[in-house]
Amino acid sequence: MKKVVTVQDISCVGRCSLTVALPIISAMGVETAVIPTAVLSTHTKFKNFTFCDLTDQIEPISEHWRSMGLTFDGIYTGYLGSFEQLRLMTRFADEFRGDGILFVDPVMGDGGRLYSGFNSDFVRGMAKFCGKADIIVPNITEASFMLNAPYIGEGYSQDYVKELLRGLTGLGAKKAVLTGISFRPEEIGVMAYDSESSEFYSHFGQRIGGYYHGTGDVFASACIGALMNDLPLNDALRVAVDYTCECIRLTSDDPRDKAFGVNFEKAIPMLIHSIGK
């Protein structure tokens, strides 16, 4: 059984980050270790949430694992909230990667804006960290900031997306995936570039109206899980996009409050079937 460690925050209520990564990757038959970078009472779309920074626990956890001689088939990082966490993850990846892959979701912004607490210095630090990765999965906002490129939120061309993807691999990452891509109103998905083969590939699913929190985390978790099941990246993207779209569809049909994130649990049987388990 392959082993992945995922490093990101955990919200006690609300489906996102570790709350979705751990069950999704585990359900795909991959042993999943975690390093929580912070604990929140709810995800950040709710008001008055509590926040406990766990940066000071990352090195003690790493030191214990170091003493055990652990390595991982995959290291998957999500939201990293500070320069110190970036520094610690850079060292962690160097020491625990072994022959495995570094899969980075550079969670920093959306809709043309950085999230609160991030600035241009952090963007440069994240771009440097992404340069160490095998696969990165930013959205257009994050890609634009890391490349200091114009942000186009809609109505962009395939040439624009391809130029961003080439620029992202120019940072050093072997493969880059742009998430939340849409060339037609009725579809949404991803487009990727493999710098080693110079190939582009993409996959799209049906767009369903509305905002659904945590879908990027669902996508990234399903993608790394598929990769750990030995699927090539183009097939892993298909699995992850189809699964994310199904989670959104199930949530759109659910009369309960959608603010808690997408219904990824009911779609897990479909996910397992899609990787041939």
Salt bridges, closest charged atoms under 4 A:
GLU59 OE2 - ARG66 NH1 3.17
GLU59 OE1 - ARG91 NH1 3.63
GLU63 OE1 - ARG66 NH1 2.50
GLU84 OE2 - ARG87 NH2 2.65
ASP94 OD1 - LYS132 NZ 2.84
GLU95 OE1 - ARG66 NE 2.54
GLU95 OE2 - ARG91 NE 3.22
ASP121 OD1 - ARG124 NH2 2.18
ASP134 OD2 - ARG97 NH2 2.71
ASP134 OD1 - LYS174 NZ 3.23
GLU163 OE1 - ARG166 NH1 3.71
GLU186 OE2 - ARG184 NE 3.46
GLU187 OE1 - ARG184 NH2 3.24
ASP194 OD2 - LYS175 NZ 3.90
GLU196 OE1 - LYS175 NZ 3.60
ASP230 OD1 - LYS2 NZ 2.52
ASP242 OD1 - HIS203 NE2 2.82
GLU246 OE2 - ARG249 NH2 2.79
ASP253 OD2 - ARG249 NH1 3.18
ASP254 OD2 - ARG256 NH2 2.74
GLU265 OE2 - ARG15 NE 3.05
